[in-house]
Amino acid sequence: MSAARHDLAATGARLASLGLSPGSSGNLSIREGDRVLITPTGADLAAIDADRLTVLDLAGTHLDGPRPSKEFPLHTAFYRRDPAARAVIHLHSRHAAAISCRPAWSQRSALPPLTPYFVMRVGQTPLLPYAPPGDAQQAADMEQLTFPFRAALLQNHGPVVSGPSLAAAMDAAVELEETAALLLTLGGLPARVLTEAEARAMADKYGMPWSCHPG
């Protein structure tokens, strides 16, 4: 078994143990050169069979294994738009999904910079307009966005994050969920967010995309 297959199964189990992947929701992938390993349709992230993963090329062509998750267009779109992306995680985690049902904080990020950790681990996270799960046009529209990002919220659906490694993508998915939970906990209470200068300093230090303004 390749290390990538083992890591994918272990990451799925970890995300499920954290309660971020209810039922058979969610899907994960990892890029190896010009090939993508992705969880098959209906996979339970708590019990991924590392020997039964789907293999795609970067265009999304099915090369081997069972039928891929219906969300594969989002995964391959992330890899095509960002050569540094090596892993993609899509979840239906409760708090991030709840935030996806609310208006975005800004044009480029659904969530404000409540903490430095959100900026340094996730970065700006655009809210993508609603589309049915697996919609290829939504993935194509996301791929064409002209500003950088490593995570997005699918409206009325949930988060999708990428990273330079599977570990980094998992950290981003967890941090995004925690930031969403914090935002919901604050409710309508007045809250301080990082200033533009503070957020920019964190983004620059950790090499994360951030060019947001509220509104």
Secondary structure by P-SEA (a helix, b strand, c coil): ccaaaaaaaaaaaaaaaaccccccccccccccccbbbbbccccccccccccbbbbbccccccccccccccaaaaaaaaaaacccccbbbbbccaaaaaaaaccccccccccccccccccccccbbbbccccccccaaaaaaaaaccccccbbbccccbbbbbcccaaaaaaaaaaaaaaaaaaaaacccccccccaaaaaaaaaaaccccccccc
